[in-house]
Amino acid sequence: MQSERGTLVTASSSISPIHPPPQDAWIDTYLKLLPQWQSLSLSQQLAIPISISRVNQIDAQRLDIEISAMLKEQLVKVFSLMKPGFLFQFEPELDAFLEFLIWRFSIWVDKPTPGNSLLNLRYRDERAIEQRGKFRTGLEGPGLTIAQKLWYCFATVGGQYVWARLQSFSAFRRWGDSEQRSLVRGGWVFTQRIEGFYRAASFGNLLIFLCTGRYRNLIERLLRARLVYDSPNMNRAVSFEYMNRQLVWNEFSEMLLLLLPLLNSSSMQNLLRPFSKDKSSNSAADDTLCPICQSNPTIPFLALPCQHRYCYYCLRTRCSASQSFRCTRCNELVVSIQRHGGVTN
């Protein structure tokens, strides 16, 4: 027993004492493992796919154009007392000024344009979304950067102004009518090719937009400025009831303008005559008046074979307009007209 106790004592004396870890050891371990945990979580996360209504985006663009046109109309009224055609030569500058005002008080101050605001849309920097990854609803994300805002202004305001001025200048100088090998002719051909390339690129971007729902135009695609919903629970604030009524009345008026010239007024009068309340047409006093103009004819003519009196102009125009003109009193077919025994076909 003594030998065993001596062995235990020697064994316990040979083991070194265990010291407790420092109090901030877990902090060092957390800082070491944090980058690995973040990289692992980001690698497993994917961006939430969101679908923005294409109709809303197109309507917002259309509303911006209409609002700009309304502002232009009000601004033109200020110069209504000026000489006619005074503002025509400054129309590109006027358009650029209005577009700059809309940009200054909307996009530059991180607010949506009037059309985007009505349809619950805002611009988002899509580059930041691709770097940050997953979000709660998929609609979060920062707005446009200062560089994106400035490039947007240069492209929309400055680009449209320069192109409009170049088009008017080339048309006024008749670049297209110059000689085939002149420098001016080459510049005109170059501008036409640029315009054709831009239209083809815009058409391709439109097809991609219809498929994916991103980037309405080339400027938004180049700047990676995407339209997303400003509030996920807000309905669009545009009511199309007035527009629908206006479209219905426009189509109805166009249909009437198309059909009314094809209708014969005398035939319509004969059709509606039985429903008329005026029954005094058979009286002797009415026989002296022209049934068409209801006045006393200065040069009376008779409609054959019914022998009713008409003005020459009224009767002649009705017979010329319709080969089957019928008397408005007796509804008989008028074959010819007669004056004092002379017959005129």
C-alpha positions in Angstrom: 0.0 0.0 0.0 2.8 2.3 0.8 4.4 1.6 -2.6 1.1 2.4 -4.4 0.8 5.6 -2.5 4.3 6.5 -3.4 3.6 5.8 -7.1 0.5 8.1 -7.1 2.4 10.9 -5.4 5.2 10.7 -8.0 2.7 10.6 -10.9 0.7 13.6 -9.6 3.8 15.6 -9.0 5.0 14.9 -12.6 1.7 16.5 -14.2 2.0 20.2 -14.8 -0.8 22.4 -13.4 -3.7 23.5 -15.8 -4.2 27.3 -15.9 -7.6 28.8 -17.0 -7.8 30.7 -20.3 -7.9 34.5 -20.2 -11.2 36.2 -20.1 -11.0 37.8 -23.6 -9.9 34.6 -25.3 -13.4 34.1 -26.8 -13.1 37.5 -28.5 -9.9 36.5 -30.2 -11.4 33.3 -31.4 -14.5 35.1 -32.7 -12.5 37.6 -34.6 -10.4 34.8 -36.2 -13.5 32.8 -37.3 -15.7 35.8 -38.4 -14.2 36.2 -41.9 -14.6 32.5 -42.6 -18.3 32.5 -41.4 -19.1 35.6 -43.5 -17.6 34.1 -46.6 -19.4 30.9 -46.1 -22.8 32.6 -45.5 -22.4 34.9 -48.5 -21.5 32.0 -50.8 -24.7 30.2 -49.8 -26.9 33.3 -50.2 -28.5 34.3 -53.5 -30.2 37.6 -54.5 -33.9 37.5 -54.2 -35.4 37.6 -57.8 -38.0 40.4 -58.1 -40.3 41.2 -60.9 -41.2 44.8 -61.6 -44.3 45.4 -63.8 -43.3 46.3 -67.3 -46.5 48.2 -67.8 -45.8 50.4 -64.8 -42.3 51.3 -66.1 -43.6 52.2 -69.6 -46.5 54.2 -68.1 -44.1 56.1 -65.8 -42.0 57.0 -68.8 -45.1 58.1 -70.7 -46.3 60.2 -67.8 -42.9 62.0 -67.6 -43.2 62.9 -71.2 -46.8 64.2 -70.8 -45.8 66.2 -67.7 -42.9 67.8 -69.6 -45.3 68.7 -72.4 -47.7 70.3 -70.0 -44.9 72.4 -68.5 -43.8 73.4 -71.9 -47.3 74.4 -72.9 -47.5 76.6 -69.8 -44.1 78.2 -70.4 -45.0 78.9 -74.0 -48.1 80.9 -72.9 -45.8 83.3 -71.1 -44.4 84.3 -74.4 -47.8 84.5 -76.2 -47.5 88.2 -76.7 -44.1 87.9 -78.5 -43.7 87.8 -82.2 -45.0 84.6 -83.8 -42.3 82.0 -84.3 -40.0 83.6 -81.7 -39.7 80.5 -79.6 -39.4 78.1 -82.6 -35.6 78.8 -82.9 -35.1 78.3 -79.2 -37.2 75.1 -78.9 -34.2 72.8 -78.2 -33.0 75.1 -75.4 -36.5 75.2 -73.9 -36.8 71.4 -73.9 -33.4 71.0 -72.3 -34.3 73.6 -69.6 -37.5 71.7 -68.7 -35.7 68.3 -68.6 -33.0 69.8 -66.4 -35.5 71.2 -64.0 -37.2 67.8 -63.7 -33.8 66.1 -63.2 -32.7 68.7 -60.6 -35.7 68.4 -58.4 -36.1 64.6 -58.7 -33.1 62.4 -59.4 -30.5 64.8 -58.1 -32.1 64.9 -54.6 -32.8 61.2 -54.5 -36.4 61.5 -55.3 -38.3 59.7 -58.1 -39.5 61.5 -61.2 -43.2 62.6 -61.3 -44.1 59.6 -63.4 -42.2 57.1 -61.2 -43.7 58.7 -58.1 -47.2 58.1 -59.4 -46.5 54.5 -60.1 -44.5 53.7 -56.9 -41.1 53.4 -58.6 -37.6 54.6 -57.8 -34.1 54.1 -59.2 -31.7 51.7 -57.5 -28.0 51.1 -58.1 -27.9 47.5 -59.3 -24.2 47.2 -59.0 -24.4 47.5 -55.2 -27.1 44.8 -55.1 -24.9 42.3 -56.9 -22.1 42.9 -54.4 -24.2 42.7 -51.2 -26.3 39.7 -52.1 -29.5 38.8 -50.3 -32.0 41.2 -48.9 -35.2 40.8 -46.9 -37.7 41.7 -49.7 -35.5 42.2 -52.7 -36.5 45.9 -53.0 -33.8 47.3 -50.7 -30.7 48.9 -52.0 -29.1 52.3 -52.3 -30.1 54.9 -54.8 -28.0 56.2 -57.6 -24.5 57.5 -56.9 -23.4 61.1 -57.7 -21.5 59.9 -60.7 -24.6 58.0 -62.0 -26.8 61.1 -61.5 -24.4 63.3 -63.4 -24.0 60.9 -66.3 -27.8 60.5 -66.4 -28.1 64.3 -66.8 -25.4 64.5 -69.4 -27.0 61.7 -71.4 -30.7 62.7 -71.2 -30.5 66.5 -71.1 -27.2 67.2 -72.8 -27.3 64.4 -75.3 -30.8 65.2 -76.5 -30.0 68.9 -76.8 -26.8 68.3 -78.8 -28.6 65.8 -81.1 -31.6 68.1 -81.7 -29.3 71.1 -82.5 -27.2 68.9 -84.8 -30.3 67.7 -86.6 -31.7 71.3 -87.1 -28.3 72.6 -88.1 -27.7 69.9 -90.7 -31.2 70.3 -92.1 -30.8 74.1 -92.3 -27.4 73.8 -94.0 -28.7 71.0 -96.3 -25.8 68.6 -95.6 -27.7 65.9 -97.4 -27.7 67.9 -100.7 -24.0 68.5 -100.8 -21.6 66.8 -103.2 -20.9 63.1 -102.9 -17.3 63.3 -101.7 -17.4 66.5 -99.7 -16.6 66.7 -96.0 -20.1 68.0 -95.2 -21.7 65.0 -97.0 -19.5 62.6 -95.1 -20.6 64.2 -91.8 -24.2 63.9 -92.8 -23.7 60.2 -93.7 -21.9 59.6 -90.4 -24.8 61.2 -88.3 -27.3 59.0 -90.2 -25.3 55.9 -89.4 -25.1 56.8 -85.8 -28.9 57.4 -85.7 -29.5 54.0 -87.3 -27.2 52.3 -84.9 -28.9 53.9 -82.0 -32.3 52.9 -83.2 -31.2 49.3 -83.7 -29.7 49.2 -80.3 -32.8 50.7 -78.7 -34.9 48.1 -80.5 -32.7 45.3 -79.2 -32.9 46.8 -75.7 -36.7 46.9 -75.9 -36.8 43.2 -76.7 -34.5 42.4 -73.8 -36.7 44.6 -71.5 -39.8 42.8 -72.6 -38.1 39.5 -71.7 -36.4 40.4 -68.4 -38.3 43.5 -67.2 -35.1 45.5 -66.6 -33.7 48.8 -68.0 -36.3 50.6 -70.2 -33.7 52.3 -72.3 -30.0 52.2 -73.1 -29.0 54.9 -70.6 -30.4 52.9 -67.7 -28.7 49.8 -68.9 -25.3 51.5 -69.3 -25.6 53.2 -65.9 -27.1 50.0 -64.2 -29.9 52.1 -62.8 -32.9 49.8 -62.3 -36.4 50.8 -61.5 -37.8 49.0 -58.4 -40.9 49.5 -56.2 -40.5 52.3 -53.7 -42.9 50.6 -51.3 -43.8 46.9 -51.5 -47.3 47.4 -50.2 -48.4 50.4 -52.3 -50.7 50.2 -55.3 -50.1 52.4 -58.3 -51.8 55.8 -57.9 -52.9 56.3 -61.5 -56.6 55.8 -62.3 -57.3 55.1 -65.9 -61.1 55.7 -65.7 -60.9 59.1 -67.3 -58.5 57.9 -70.0 -60.9 55.0 -70.8 -63.8 57.4 -71.1 -61.8 59.7 -73.3 -60.8 56.9 -75.6 -64.4 55.7 -75.9 -65.7 59.1 -76.8 -62.9 59.7 -79.3 -63.6 56.4 -81.0 -67.3 57.2 -81.0 -66.8 60.7 -82.5 -64.5 59.3 -85.2 -67.1 56.7 -86.1 -69.8 59.4 -86.4 -67.5 61.6 -88.6 -67.0 58.6 -90.8 -70.7 57.6 -91.1 -72.5 60.9 -91.2 -71.3 62.0 -94.7 -72.5 58.6 -96.1 -76.1 59.2 -94.8 -78.7 60.9 -97.0 -80.3 63.7 -95.0 -83.6 63.6 -97.0 -83.9 59.8 -96.4 -83.4 60.3 -92.7 -86.1 63.0 -92.7 -88.5 60.8 -94.5 -87.7 58.0 -92.1 -88.4 60.2 -89.0 -91.3 62.1 -90.5 -94.0 59.7 -89.2 -92.7 60.3 -85.6 -92.8 64.1 -86.0 -95.3 66.1 -84.0 -95.8 68.6 -86.8 -98.9 67.6 -88.7 -99.5 70.8 -90.5 -97.5 70.0 -93.6 -100.6 69.1 -95.6 -102.2 72.5 -95.0 -102.7 75.0 -97.7 -100.4 77.5 -96.1 -97.4 75.1 -96.1 -97.9 74.4 -99.8 -96.5 77.8 -100.7 -93.3 77.2 -98.8 -90.3 75.1 -99.9 -90.3 71.9 -97.9 -86.5 71.9 -97.6 -85.7 75.4 -96.6 -89.2 76.3 -95.3 -89.2 79.7 -97.1 -91.1 81.2 -99.9 -89.3 80.3 -103.1 -88.5 83.3 -105.3 -88.1 81.1 -108.4 -90.5 78.2 -107.8 -90.0 74.9 -109.5 -92.3 71.9 -109.4 -91.2 68.4 -108.7 -92.7 65.9 -111.2 -94.9 64.0 -110.9 -96.2 65.2 -107.5 -96.3 68.9 -108.5 -95.0 70.3 -105.2 -93.3 73.6 -105.1 -89.6 73.9 -104.3 -86.8 76.4 -104.5 -84.7 75.7 -107.6 -81.4 75.5 -105.7 -82.9 73.2 -103.0 -84.5 70.9 -105.5 -81.6 70.9 -108.0 -79.0 70.0 -105.3 -81.1 67.2 -103.9 -81.7 65.7 -107.3 -78.0 66.0 -108.1 -76.9 64.4 -104.8 -79.3 61.5 -105.1 -80.7 59.9 -108.3 -83.5 58.5 -106.2 -84.6 61.7 -104.5 -88.2 61.5 -103.1 -90.5 64.4 -102.3 -90.4 65.3 -98.6 -94.2 65.8 -98.6 -95.6 62.8 -100.5 -92.5 60.5 -100.6 -92.9 60.1 -104.3 -89.8 59.6 -106.6 -88.9 62.9 -108.3 -88.4 62.2 -112.0 -87.8 65.8 -113.2 -88.4 69.4 -112.3 -90.7 71.9 -114.1 -91.0 75.7 -114.3 -93.9 77.4 -116.2 -94.4 74.5 -118.5 -90.7 73.9 -119.3 -89.3 70.6 -118.2 -85.7 70.3 -117.0 -84.4 66.8 -116.3 
